[in-house]
Amino acid sequence: MKIKNLLIVFLLAIISFVNILQAEEKKTISEHQYNFYTGNFDFSDDKQKAVLFGFQHQNENLERDTFLGIASPVTGAFITENSAAYIYTGVEWNYSLSDKLNLTPSFTPGIYHEGNGKDLGHAIEFKTELQANYSISEGTNLGLSYNHLSNASLGVKNPGANSYMFNILKNF
């Protein structure tokens, strides 16, 4: 029942946020991309896996063409059903594989709070992620992503966490 309630609240928040932004939206697509995602936190640990919900912002005005590809800053957060939370900021690289298919690796250091969830060994954690997304319309993409959270042995222990997510990316 707890997961169902979290999912309902998350979906209602997304719908409300989208409606507010669309009411203010101009006819042109904005350079601000919002990524709403949900998935399974630490799916590889049967005792610690949990549903997660998250939000990420990317400002395409800050994109830079680098030797590694087009890079842009991202900021976001997620929370799990066990009240574990992660707030992060970092960089992602965007690679277009076709007109509609994109591949986006990212690296985002951040602060982790265990809550009633998994002890990752340190408050500072590093998230590496790979996302594939498909454009369903101008300014809207659906995606799948996988990430790994690790403290890079900053703590006494470093169990890490592997997660997968389903993403809705929207430019407003």
C-alpha positions as CSV (number, residue, x, y, z in Angstrom):
1,M,0.0,0.0,0.0
2,K,2.9,2.3,0.8
3,I,4.4,2.1,-2.7
4,K,1.0,2.6,-4.3
5,N,0.5,5.8,-2.3
6,L,4.0,7.1,-3.2
7,L,3.3,6.4,-6.9
8,I,0.0,8.3,-6.8
9,V,1.5,11.3,-5.1
10,F,4.4,11.3,-7.5
11,L,2.2,11.1,-10.6
12,L,-0.1,13.8,-9.3
13,A,2.9,16.1,-8.6
14,I,4.1,15.5,-12.2
15,I,0.7,16.2,-13.7
16,S,0.3,19.4,-11.6
17,F,3.8,20.6,-12.5
18,V,3.3,19.9,-16.2
19,N,0.0,21.7,-16.2
20,I,1.5,24.8,-14.5
21,L,4.4,24.9,-16.9
22,Q,2.2,24.4,-19.9
23,A,0.0,27.3,-18.9
24,E,3.0,29.5,-18.9
25,E,4.6,27.9,-22.0
26,K,5.3,29.9,-25.1
27,K,4.8,28.4,-28.5
28,T,8.6,27.7,-28.8
29,I,10.3,24.8,-27.0
30,S,12.3,26.1,-24.0
31,E,15.9,25.2,-23.4
32,H,15.0,23.8,-19.9
33,Q,14.6,20.0,-19.9
34,Y,13.0,18.3,-17.0
35,N,13.4,14.6,-16.4
36,F,10.8,12.8,-14.2
37,Y,11.8,9.3,-13.4
38,T,10.8,6.3,-11.3
39,G,12.3,2.9,-11.0
40,N,14.0,0.4,-8.6
41,F,16.8,1.5,-6.3
42,D,19.4,-1.1,-5.6
43,F,17.6,-3.9,-7.5
44,S,20.6,-6.2,-7.1
45,D,20.2,-6.4,-3.3
46,D,17.0,-8.3,-2.4
47,K,17.0,-7.0,1.2
48,Q,17.5,-3.3,0.3
49,K,15.7,-2.8,-3.1
50,A,13.1,-0.1,-3.0
51,V,11.0,2.0,-5.4
52,L,12.4,5.4,-6.2
53,F,11.0,8.7,-7.6
54,G,13.2,11.5,-8.9
55,F,13.4,14.7,-10.8
56,Q,16.3,16.3,-12.8
57,H,16.8,19.6,-14.5
58,Q,19.1,20.4,-17.5
59,N,19.6,23.8,-18.9
60,E,20.5,23.4,-22.6
61,N,21.6,27.1,-22.7
62,L,24.7,26.0,-20.8
63,E,25.7,23.2,-23.2
64,R,29.3,23.1,-24.4
65,D,30.8,21.3,-27.3
66,T,33.8,19.4,-25.8
67,F,36.3,16.8,-27.0
68,L,34.0,14.2,-25.3
69,G,30.8,15.5,-27.0
70,I,28.1,18.0,-26.1
71,A,28.2,18.4,-22.3
72,S,25.7,20.2,-20.1
73,P,25.2,20.6,-16.3
74,V,22.4,18.7,-14.5
75,T,20.9,18.9,-11.1
76,G,18.4,16.6,-9.4
77,A,17.3,14.5,-6.6
78,F,15.5,11.2,-5.8
79,I,13.8,9.7,-2.8
80,T,13.0,6.0,-2.2
81,E,10.1,4.4,-0.5
82,N,12.4,3.8,2.5
83,S,13.1,7.6,2.8
84,A,16.6,7.3,1.5
85,A,17.4,10.5,-0.5
86,Y,20.1,11.7,-2.9
87,I,20.6,15.3,-4.1
88,Y,23.2,15.7,-6.9
89,T,24.7,18.0,-9.5
90,G,27.1,17.1,-12.3
91,V,27.4,16.8,-16.0
92,E,25.9,14.8,-18.8
93,W,27.0,14.2,-22.3
94,N,24.4,14.0,-25.1
95,Y,25.0,11.8,-28.2
96,S,22.4,11.6,-31.0
97,L,22.4,8.1,-32.5
98,S,19.6,9.0,-34.9
99,D,17.0,11.7,-35.3
100,K,15.0,10.2,-32.5
101,L,17.4,8.1,-30.4
102,N,19.8,9.6,-27.9
103,L,22.4,8.1,-25.6
104,T,23.3,10.1,-22.4
105,P,26.0,9.1,-20.0
106,S,26.4,11.3,-16.8
107,F,28.5,11.7,-13.7
108,T,26.9,13.4,-10.7
109,P,28.4,13.7,-7.3
110,G,26.0,14.4,-4.4
111,I,24.9,14.0,-0.9
112,Y,23.1,10.8,0.2
113,H,20.8,10.4,3.3
114,E,20.2,6.8,4.4
115,G,16.8,7.4,5.9
116,N,15.4,3.9,6.6
117,G,17.1,2.5,3.5
118,K,20.5,1.2,2.6
119,D,23.6,2.4,4.4
120,L,26.0,3.2,1.5
121,G,28.9,4.0,3.9
122,H,29.3,7.7,3.4
123,A,27.3,10.9,2.9
124,I,29.2,11.8,-0.3
125,E,28.3,9.4,-3.1
126,F,29.0,9.5,-6.9
127,K,26.4,8.5,-9.4
128,T,27.4,7.3,-12.9
129,E,24.5,6.7,-15.2
130,L,23.7,5.7,-18.8
131,Q,20.4,6.7,-20.3
132,A,18.9,5.8,-23.7
133,N,15.9,7.9,-24.7
134,Y,13.6,8.1,-27.7
135,S,11.9,11.2,-29.0
136,I,8.1,10.8,-29.2
137,S,7.4,14.4,-30.2
138,E,9.2,17.7,-30.3
139,G,10.4,18.4,-26.8
140,T,9.2,15.0,-25.3
141,N,11.3,11.9,-24.9
142,L,10.8,8.5,-23.2
143,G,13.9,6.8,-21.8
144,L,15.4,4.0,-19.8
145,S,18.4,4.4,-17.6
146,Y,20.8,2.5,-15.3
147,N,23.0,4.0,-12.6
148,H,25.5,3.0,-10.0
149,L,25.9,4.9,-6.7
150,S,29.3,4.5,-4.9
151,N,31.3,6.4,-2.4
152,A,34.6,5.5,-4.1
153,S,35.9,4.1,-0.8
154,L,35.6,7.4,1.1
155,G,33.8,5.4,3.9
156,V,34.8,2.4,5.9
157,K,32.4,0.4,3.7
158,N,31.4,0.9,0.1
159,P,28.5,-1.5,-0.9
160,G,27.2,0.6,-3.8
161,A,23.7,0.5,-5.2
162,N,22.6,-0.4,-8.8
163,S,19.3,1.1,-10.0
164,Y,17.2,1.3,-13.1
165,M,14.6,3.9,-14.0
166,F,11.9,4.8,-16.6
167,N,12.2,8.4,-17.7
168,I,9.9,11.1,-19.1
169,L,12.0,14.0,-20.4
170,K,10.1,17.2,-21.3
171,N,11.3,20.6,-22.5
172,F,9.3,23.5,-21.2
